[in-house]
């Protein structure tokens, strides 16, 4: 085999490898995801909230060079603050990071230079009132035949 044939075989092998990895990444991309849930308990938590309203926000986390260089972090606080108002508190927050089909397609088209990640924020906010103390128990009744206590 001459040098031109060897170079052609190597180039063909490399092309098939890159195309195969790209197709595998596109097909399997949505399978890799990370999810975490936060639900505060106690005063102002999910167990004491009323009028709970759920929301969903989709954010983008850009990365570069096959994800090795991190871009700007998505502003989760800003996404949550849009749904909070006077007298409302966060009762549940779920953050899901995943590589969608579109994210992987963009990475393949840009040859890995740009590799985005989709961050989905799902949450719930509810209104909470001021903590109301439990009513005090009434004083015990005096035993029969006892004189009333006048407080002197």
Backbone as JSON Lines, residues from 0, in Angstrom:
{"i":0,"aa":"X","n":[0.84,-1.17,0.0],"ca":[0.0,0.0,0.0],"c":[0.89,1.24,0.0]}
{"i":1,"aa":"X","n":[0.57,2.18,-0.88],"ca":[1.4,3.38,-0.93],"c":[0.93,4.41,0.1]}
{"i":2,"aa":"X","n":[1.67,5.47,0.24],"ca":[1.4,6.47,1.28],"c":[0.07,7.19,1.06]}
{"i":3,"aa":"X","n":[-0.3,7.42,-0.21],"ca":[-1.57,8.09,-0.49],"c":[-2.75,7.22,-0.06]}
{"i":4,"aa":"X","n":[-2.67,5.92,-0.28],"ca":[-3.75,5.02,0.12],"c":[-3.85,4.95,1.64]}
{"i":5,"aa":"X","n":[-2.72,4.92,2.33],"ca":[-2.74,4.91,3.8],"c":[-3.35,6.19,4.34]}
{"i":6,"aa":"X","n":[-3.0,7.32,3.77],"ca":[-3.55,8.6,4.22],"c":[-5.05,8.65,3.96]}
{"i":7,"aa":"X","n":[-5.47,8.09,2.82],"ca":[-6.9,8.07,2.49],"c":[-7.67,7.18,3.46]}
{"i":8,"aa":"X","n":[-7.13,6.03,3.82],"ca":[-7.77,5.13,4.78],"c":[-7.87,5.78,6.16]}
{"i":9,"aa":"X","n":[-6.81,6.44,6.55],"ca":[-6.81,7.11,7.86],"c":[-7.84,8.23,7.89]}
{"i":10,"aa":"X","n":[-7.93,8.99,6.81],"ca":[-8.91,10.08,6.74],"c":[-10.33,9.54,6.75]}
{"i":11,"aa":"X","n":[-10.57,8.44,6.03],"ca":[-11.89,7.82,6.01],"c":[-12.26,7.29,7.41]}
{"i":12,"aa":"X","n":[-11.29,6.65,8.06],"ca":[-11.54,6.13,9.41],"c":[-11.88,7.27,10.37]}
{"i":13,"aa":"X","n":[-11.13,8.37,10.29],"ca":[-11.37,9.51,11.16],"c":[-12.74,10.14,10.88]}
{"i":14,"aa":"X","n":[-13.11,10.24,9.62],"ca":[-14.42,10.81,9.26],"c":[-15.55,9.93,9.79]}
{"i":15,"aa":"X","n":[-15.43,8.61,9.62],"ca":[-16.46,7.7,10.12],"c":[-16.56,7.78,11.64]}
{"i":16,"aa":"X","n":[-15.43,7.88,12.31],"ca":[-15.41,7.98,13.76],"c":[-16.09,9.25,14.24]}
{"i":17,"aa":"X","n":[-15.77,10.39,13.63],"ca":[-16.36,11.66,14.02],"c":[-17.86,11.66,13.75]}
{"i":18,"aa":"X","n":[-18.25,11.18,12.59],"ca":[-19.69,11.13,12.26],"c":[-20.42,10.18,13.2]}
{"i":19,"aa":"X","n":[-19.84,9.04,13.48],"ca":[-20.47,8.08,14.4],"c":[-20.62,8.64,15.8]}
{"i":20,"aa":"X","n":[-19.58,9.31,16.3],"ca":[-19.68,9.92,17.62],"c":[-20.71,11.05,17.64]}
{"i":21,"aa":"X","n":[-20.77,11.82,16.57],"ca":[-21.77,12.89,16.48],"c":[-23.18,12.36,16.49]}
{"i":22,"aa":"X","n":[-23.42,11.29,15.74],"ca":[-24.76,10.7,15.71],"c":[-25.11,10.1,17.07]}
{"i":23,"aa":"X","n":[-24.17,9.43,17.71],"ca":[-24.41,8.86,19.04],"c":[-24.72,9.97,20.05]}
{"i":24,"aa":"X","n":[-24.02,11.07,19.95],"ca":[-24.26,12.17,20.87],"c":[-25.64,12.79,20.64]}
{"i":25,"aa":"X","n":[-26.04,12.93,19.4],"ca":[-27.36,13.47,19.1],"c":[-28.47,12.55,19.63]}
{"i":26,"aa":"X","n":[-28.3,11.26,19.44],"ca":[-29.33,10.3,19.85],"c":[-29.38,10.16,21.37]}
{"i":27,"aa":"X","n":[-28.22,10.08,22.0],"ca":[-28.18,9.83,23.44],"c":[-28.12,11.1,24.27]}
{"i":28,"aa":"X","n":[-28.1,12.24,23.67],"ca":[-27.89,13.49,24.41],"c":[-28.88,13.76,25.5]}
{"i":29,"aa":"X","n":[-30.16,13.54,25.28],"ca":[-31.17,13.83,26.28],"c":[-31.18,12.88,27.45]}
{"i":30,"aa":"X","n":[-30.38,11.82,27.4],"ca":[-30.39,10.85,28.48],"c":[-29.57,11.31,29.68]}
{"i":31,"aa":"X","n":[-28.62,12.18,29.48],"ca":[-27.78,12.64,30.59],"c":[-28.38,13.89,31.18]}
{"i":32,"aa":"X","n":[-28.83,13.79,32.4],"ca":[-29.43,14.93,33.07],"c":[-29.12,14.87,34.55]}
{"i":33,"aa":"X","n":[-29.14,16.03,35.16],"ca":[-28.93,16.16,36.59],"c":[-30.12,16.91,37.15]}
{"i":34,"aa":"X","n":[-30.65,16.43,38.26],"ca":[-31.82,17.07,38.85],"c":[-31.62,17.17,40.36]}
{"i":35,"aa":"X","n":[-31.98,18.32,40.92],"ca":[-32.01,18.44,42.38],"c":[-33.27,19.19,42.77]}
{"i":36,"aa":"X","n":[-33.78,18.85,43.96],"ca":[-35.02,19.43,44.46],"c":[-34.77,20.08,45.81]}
{"i":37,"aa":"X","n":[-35.37,21.24,46.0],"ca":[-35.29,21.96,47.27],"c":[-36.71,22.31,47.69]}
{"i":38,"aa":"X","n":[-37.12,21.89,48.86],"ca":[-38.44,22.21,49.39],"c":[-38.27,22.62,50.85]}
{"i":39,"aa":"X","n":[-38.33,23.92,51.16],"ca":[-38.15,24.35,52.55],"c":[-39.31,23.86,53.41]}
{"i":40,"aa":"X","n":[-39.0,23.53,54.64],"ca":[-40.02,23.1,55.59],"c":[-40.12,24.12,56.72]}
{"i":41,"aa":"X","n":[-41.14,24.0,57.5],"ca":[-41.3,24.9,58.64],"c":[-42.05,26.15,58.27]}
{"i":42,"aa":"X","n":[-41.8,27.23,59.0],"ca":[-42.52,28.48,58.8],"c":[-42.23,28.99,57.39]}
{"i":43,"aa":"X","n":[-43.27,29.21,56.63],"ca":[-43.12,29.72,55.27],"c":[-42.81,28.65,54.25]}
{"i":44,"aa":"X","n":[-42.77,27.41,54.64],"ca":[-42.45,26.34,53.71],"c":[-43.69,25.84,53.0]}
{"i":45,"aa":"X","n":[-43.52,24.73,52.31],"ca":[-44.61,24.17,51.52],"c":[-45.77,23.72,52.39]}
{"i":46,"aa":"X","n":[-45.5,23.36,53.64],"ca":[-46.57,22.85,54.49],"c":[-47.46,23.96,55.05]}
{"i":47,"aa":"X","n":[-47.05,25.22,54.97],"ca":[-47.87,26.31,55.51],"c":[-48.31,27.29,54.43]}
{"i":48,"aa":"X","n":[-47.98,27.07,53.18],"ca":[-48.3,28.01,52.11],"c":[-49.71,27.79,51.59]}
{"i":49,"aa":"X","n":[-50.3,28.89,51.16],"ca":[-51.62,28.84,50.52],"c":[-51.49,29.46,49.14]}
{"i":50,"aa":"X","n":[-52.45,29.21,48.28],"ca":[-52.47,29.76,46.93],"c":[-51.16,29.47,46.2]}
{"i":51,"aa":"X","n":[-50.76,28.23,46.16],"ca":[-49.49,27.84,45.54],"c":[-49.64,27.88,44.02]}
{"i":52,"aa":"X","n":[-48.69,28.55,43.38],"ca":[-48.66,28.67,41.92],"c":[-47.33,28.11,41.43]}
{"i":53,"aa":"X","n":[-47.37,27.21,40.46],"ca":[-46.16,26.61,39.92],"c":[-45.68,27.39,38.7]}
{"i":54,"aa":"X","n":[-44.38,27.36,38.45],"ca":[-43.8,28.04,37.3],"c":[-42.66,27.2,36.72]}
{"i":55,"aa":"X","n":[-42.34,27.48,35.46],"ca":[-41.23,26.81,34.77],"c":[-40.46,27.86,33.97]}
{"i":56,"aa":"X","n":[-39.16,27.83,34.1],"ca":[-38.27,28.73,33.35],"c":[-37.2,27.89,32.67]}
{"i":57,"aa":"X","n":[-36.9,28.19,31.42],"ca":[-35.8,27.52,30.71],"c":[-34.68,28.52,30.52]}
{"i":58,"aa":"X","n":[-33.5,28.12,30.97],"ca":[-32.31,28.96,30.87],"c":[-31.25,28.24,30.07]}
{"i":59,"aa":"X","n":[-30.25,28.99,29.61],"ca":[-29.18,28.41,28.81],"c":[-27.86,28.63,29.52]}
{"i":60,"aa":"X","n":[-27.06,27.57,29.62],"ca":[-25.72,27.65,30.2],"c":[-24.72,27.36,29.08]}
{"i":61,"aa":"X","n":[-24.09,28.4,28.53],"ca":[-23.15,28.16,27.43],"c":[-21.81,27.63,27.93]}
{"i":62,"aa":"X","n":[-21.26,26.7,27.19],"ca":[-19.92,26.18,27.44],"c":[-19.18,26.21,26.1]}
{"i":63,"aa":"X","n":[-17.87,26.13,26.18],"ca":[-17.05,26.2,24.98],"c":[-16.07,25.04,24.96]}
{"i":64,"aa":"X","n":[-15.56,24.71,23.81],"ca":[-14.55,23.68,23.58],"c":[-14.98,22.36,24.23]}
{"i":65,"aa":"X","n":[-16.06,21.8,23.71],"ca":[-16.63,20.53,24.17],"c":[-16.98,20.53,25.65]}
{"i":66,"aa":"X","n":[-17.33,21.69,26.18],"ca":[-17.73,21.79,27.58],"c":[-16.58,21.96,28.55]}
{"i":67,"aa":"X","n":[-15.36,22.08,28.05],"ca":[-14.21,22.22,28.94],"c":[-14.08,23.63,29.52]}
{"i":68,"aa":"X","n":[-14.58,24.63,28.8],"ca":[-14.52,26.01,29.25],"c":[-15.94,26.47,29.56]}
{"i":69,"aa":"X","n":[-16.15,26.88,30.81],"ca":[-17.49,27.28,31.23],"c":[-17.74,28.73,30.85]}
{"i":70,"aa":"X","n":[-18.94,28.98,30.33],"ca":[-19.35,30.34,30.02],"c":[-20.06,30.95,31.22]}
{"i":71,"aa":"X","n":[-20.93,31.91,30.98],"ca":[-21.66,32.59,32.05],"c":[-22.71,31.65,32.65]}
{"i":72,"aa":"X","n":[-22.77,31.61,33.99],"ca":[-23.78,30.81,34.66],"c":[-25.16,31.44,34.46]}
{"i":73,"aa":"X","n":[-26.19,30.62,34.31],"ca":[-27.54,31.19,34.21],"c":[-27.94,31.8,35.55]}
{"i":74,"aa":"X","n":[-28.69,32.88,35.52],"ca":[-29.09,33.58,36.74],"c":[-30.38,32.98,37.27]}
{"i":75,"aa":"X","n":[-30.25,31.97,38.11],"ca":[-31.41,31.28,38.67],"c":[-32.17,32.2,39.61]}
{"i":76,"aa":"X","n":[-31.46,33.01,40.37],"ca":[-32.12,33.93,41.31],"c":[-33.04,34.89,40.57]}
{"i":77,"aa":"X","n":[-32.59,35.41,39.45],"ca":[-33.42,36.32,38.67],"c":[-34.66,35.61,38.13]}
{"i":78,"aa":"X","n":[-34.51,34.36,37.7],"ca":[-35.65,33.6,37.2],"c":[-36.68,33.36,38.3]}
{"i":79,"aa":"X","n":[-36.22,33.1,39.52],"ca":[-37.14,32.87,40.63],"c":[-37.78,34.18,41.09]}
{"i":80,"aa":"X","n":[-36.99,35.26,41.12],"ca":[-37.5,36.55,41.57],"c":[-38.64,37.07,40.71]}
{"i":81,"aa":"X","n":[-38.69,36.68,39.43],"ca":[-39.79,37.11,38.57],"c":[-41.14,36.63,39.09]}
{"i":82,"aa":"X","n":[-41.14,35.53,39.83],"ca":[-42.39,34.93,40.3],"c":[-42.69,35.24,41.75]}
{"i":83,"aa":"X","n":[-41.73,35.81,42.45],"ca":[-41.96,36.19,43.84],"c":[-42.51,37.6,43.9]}
{"i":84,"aa":"X","n":[-43.41,37.84,44.8],"ca":[-43.97,39.17,44.99],"c":[-44.16,39.41,46.47]}
{"i":85,"aa":"X","n":[-44.88,40.47,46.78],"ca":[-45.15,40.82,48.17],"c":[-45.93,39.71,48.86]}
{"i":86,"aa":"X","n":[-45.39,39.21,49.94],"ca":[-46.08,38.17,50.71],"c":[-45.96,36.78,50.13]}
{"i":87,"aa":"X","n":[-45.14,36.58,49.09],"ca":[-45.0,35.26,48.48],"c":[-43.64,34.68,48.85]}
{"i":88,"aa":"X","n":[-43.61,33.37,49.02],"ca":[-42.37,32.68,49.36],"c":[-42.2,31.47,48.46]}
{"i":89,"aa":"X","n":[-40.96,31.1,48.24],"ca":[-40.65,29.92,47.46],"c":[-40.99,28.68,48.28]}
{"i":90,"aa":"X","n":[-41.78,27.78,47.72],"ca":[-42.16,26.57,48.45],"c":[-41.51,25.33,47.89]}
{"i":91,"aa":"X","n":[-41.06,25.39,46.64],"ca":[-40.39,24.24,46.02],"c":[-39.56,24.74,44.85]}
{"i":92,"aa":"X","n":[-38.39,24.12,44.67],"ca":[-37.53,24.48,43.55],"c":[-36.87,23.21,43.03]}
{"i":93,"aa":"X","n":[-37.0,22.98,41.73],"ca":[-36.35,21.84,41.08],"c":[-35.53,22.4,39.92]}
{"i":94,"aa":"X","n":[-34.25,22.09,39.9],"ca":[-33.36,22.51,38.81],"c":[-32.9,21.27,38.06]}
{"i":95,"aa":"X","n":[-33.09,21.29,36.75],"ca":[-32.73,20.16,35.89],"c":[-31.76,20.67,34.82]}
{"i":96,"aa":"X","n":[-30.59,20.06,34.75],"ca":[-29.65,20.38,33.68],"c":[-29.58,19.18,32.75]}
{"i":97,"aa":"X","n":[-29.62,19.46,31.46],"ca":[-29.53,18.37,30.49],"c":[-29.07,18.9,29.14]}
{"i":98,"aa":"X","n":[-28.56,18.0,28.35],"ca":[-28.16,18.32,26.98],"c":[-29.29,17.85,26.08]}
{"i":99,"aa":"X","n":[-30.04,18.78,25.52],"ca":[-31.16,18.44,24.64],"c":[-30.63,18.1,23.25]}
{"i":100,"aa":"X","n":[-31.53,17.64,22.41],"ca":[-31.19,17.33,21.03],"c":[-30.64,18.58,20.33]}
{"i":101,"aa":"X","n":[-31.29,19.72,20.56],"ca":[-30.84,20.97,19.93],"c":[-29.46,21.38,20.46]}
{"i":102,"aa":"X","n":[-29.24,21.21,21.78],"ca":[-27.92,21.52,22.34],"c":[-26.83,20.69,21.64]}
{"i":103,"aa":"X","n":[-27.08,19.42,21.49],"ca":[-26.1,18.53,20.86],"c":[-25.94,18.83,19.37]}
{"i":104,"aa":"X","n":[-27.02,19.19,18.71],"ca":[-26.94,19.55,17.3],"c":[-26.05,20.79,17.12]}
{"i":105,"aa":"X","n":[-26.24,21.78,17.99],"ca":[-25.39,22.97,17.93],"c":[-23.92,22.64,18.17]}
{"i":106,"aa":"X","n":[-23.68,21.71,19.09],"ca":[-22.3,21.33,19.37],"c":[-21.67,20.62,18.16]}
{"i":107,"aa":"X","n":[-22.44,19.76,17.48],"ca":[-21.92,19.05,16.33],"c":[-21.69,20.03,15.16]}
{"i":108,"aa":"X","n":[-22.63,20.93,14.94],"ca":[-22.51,21.88,13.83],"c":[-21.31,22.8,14.04]}
{"i":109,"aa":"X","n":[-21.04,23.2,15.28],"ca":[-19.9,24.08,15.54],"c":[-18.62,23.3,15.83]}
{"i":110,"aa":"X","n":[-18.66,22.0,15.61],"ca":[-17.5,21.13,15.83],"c":[-16.98,21.2,17.26]}
{"i":111,"aa":"X","n":[-17.9,21.37,18.2],"ca":[-17.54,21.36,19.62],"c":[-17.09,22.69,20.17]}
{"i":112,"aa":"X","n":[-17.01,23.71,19.32],"ca":[-16.57,25.01,19.82],"c":[-17.6,25.57,20.8]}
{"i":113,"aa":"X","n":[-18.89,25.46,20.47],"ca":[-19.97,25.93,21.34],"c":[-20.77,24.72,21.78]}
{"i":114,"aa":"X","n":[-20.89,24.52,23.09],"ca":[-21.64,23.36,23.59],"c":[-22.55,23.81,24.73]}
{"i":115,"aa":"X","n":[-23.81,24.16,24.39],"ca":[-24.73,24.66,25.41],"c":[-25.34,23.55,26.25]}
{"i":116,"aa":"X","n":[-25.85,23.94,27.4],"ca":[-26.6,23.06,28.28],"c":[-27.9,23.77,28.64]}
{"i":117,"aa":"X","n":[-29.01,23.06,28.61],"ca":[-30.29,23.64,28.97],"c":[-30.54,23.41,30.46]}
{"i":118,"aa":"X","n":[-30.91,24.48,31.16],"ca":[-31.23,24.41,32.58],"c":[-32.71,24.77,32.72]}
{"i":119,"aa":"X","n":[-33.49,23.84,33.24],"ca":[-34.92,24.05,33.45],"c":[-35.16,24.24,34.95]}
{"i":120,"aa":"X","n":[-35.82,25.33,35.29],"ca":[-36.15,25.62,36.68],"c":[-37.66,25.45,36.83]}
{"i":121,"aa":"X","n":[-38.06,24.55,37.7],"ca":[-39.47,24.36,38.03],"c":[-39.63,24.7,39.51]}
{"i":122,"aa":"X","n":[-40.6,25.49,39.81],"ca":[-40.78,25.88,41.2],"c":[-42.22,26.15,41.52]}
{"i":123,"aa":"X","n":[-42.45,26.47,42.78],"ca":[-43.77,26.83,43.25],"c":[-43.62,27.93,44.28]}
{"i":124,"aa":"X","n":[-44.49,28.92,44.18],"ca":[-44.53,29.99,45.16],"c":[-45.93,30.04,45.75]}
{"i":125,"aa":"X","n":[-46.0,30.42,47.01],"ca":[-47.28,30.51,47.68],"c":[-47.29,31.66,48.65]}
{"i":126,"aa":"X","n":[-48.48,32.08,49.03],"ca":[-48.6,33.15,50.0],"c":[-48.55,32.56,51.4]}
{"i":127,"aa":"X","n":[-47.89,33.26,52.27],"ca":[-47.81,32.83,53.66],"c":[-48.18,34.0,54.53]}
{"i":128,"aa":"X","n":[-48.97,33.73,55.54],"ca":[-49.32,34.78,56.48],"c":[-48.31,34.82,57.61]}
{"i":129,"aa":"X","n":[-48.44,35.84,58.44],"ca":[-47.57,35.92,59.61],"c":[-47.9,34.75,60.53]}
{"i":130,"aa":"X","n":[-46.92,34.27,61.2],"ca":[-47.13,33.15,62.11],"c":[-48.08,33.57,63.22]}
{"i":131,"aa":"X","n":[-49.14,32.83,63.4],"ca":[-50.14,33.11,64.43],"c":[-49.89,32.15,65.57]}
{"i":132,"aa":"X","n":[-49.67,32.7,66.79],"ca":[-49.43,31.8,67.91],"c":[-50.69,31.0,68.24]}
{"i":133,"aa":"X","n":[-50.49,29.83,68.76],"ca":[-51.62,28.99,69.15],"c":[-52.34,29.65,70.32]}
{"i":134,"aa":"X","n":[-53.68,29.51,70.37],"ca":[-54.41,30.12,71.47],"c":[-54.0,29.49,72.8]}
{"i":135,"aa":"X","n":[-53.97,30.34,73.85],"ca":[-53.59,29.85,75.17],"c":[-54.7,28.98,75.74]}
{"i":136,"aa":"X","n":[-54.3,27.98,76.48],"ca":[-55.29,27.1,77.11],"c":[-55.98,27.85,78.24]}
{"i":137,"aa":"X","n":[-57.28,27.63,78.42],"ca":[-57.98,28.31,79.51],"c":[-57.45,27.82,80.86]}
{"i":138,"aa":"X","n":[-57.5,28.68,81.88],"ca":[-57.01,28.25,83.19],"c":[-57.88,27.12,83.74]}
{"i":139,"aa":"X","n":[-57.3,26.26,84.55],"ca":[-58.1,25.16,85.1],"c":[-59.17,25.7,86.06]}
{"i":140,"aa":"X","n":[-60.29,24.99,86.08],"ca":[-61.39,25.38,86.96],"c":[-61.01,25.05,88.41]}
{"i":141,"aa":"X","n":[-61.41,25.92,89.39],"ca":[-61.1,25.62,90.78],"c":[-61.88,24.39,91.26]}
{"i":142,"aa":"X","n":[-61.35,23.68,92.23],"ca":[-62.09,22.53,92.74],"c":[-63.39,22.97,93.41]}
{"i":143,"aa":"X","n":[-64.37,22.09,93.44],"ca":[-65.65,22.48,94.06],"c":[-65.45,22.83,95.54]}
{"i":144,"aa":"X","n":[-66.1,23.88,95.99],"ca":[-66.05,24.31,97.38],"c":[-64.88,25.21,97.69]}
{"i":145,"aa":"X","n":[-63.98,25.52,96.75],"ca":[-62.86,26.4,97.0],"c":[-63.3,27.84,96.83]}
{"i":146,"aa":"X","n":[-62.68,28.75,97.56],"ca":[-63.02,30.15,97.43],"c":[-62.38,30.69,96.16]}
{"i":147,"aa":"X","n":[-63.04,31.6,95.48],"ca":[-62.46,32.15,94.25],"c":[-61.21,32.95,94.54]}
{"i":148,"aa":"X","n":[-60.26,32.89,93.6],"ca":[-59.02,33.64,93.72],"c":[-59.27,35.05,93.25]}
{"i":149,"aa":"X","n":[-59.03,36.02,94.11],"ca":[-59.27,37.43,93.76],"c":[-58.01,38.11,93.29]}
{"i":150,"aa":"X","n":[-56.87,37.43,93.3],"ca":[-55.63,38.0,92.84],"c":[-54.93,38.84,93.88]}
{"i":151,"aa":"X","n":[-55.32,38.78,95.18],"ca":[-54.63,39.55,96.22],"c":[-53.57,38.78,96.89]}
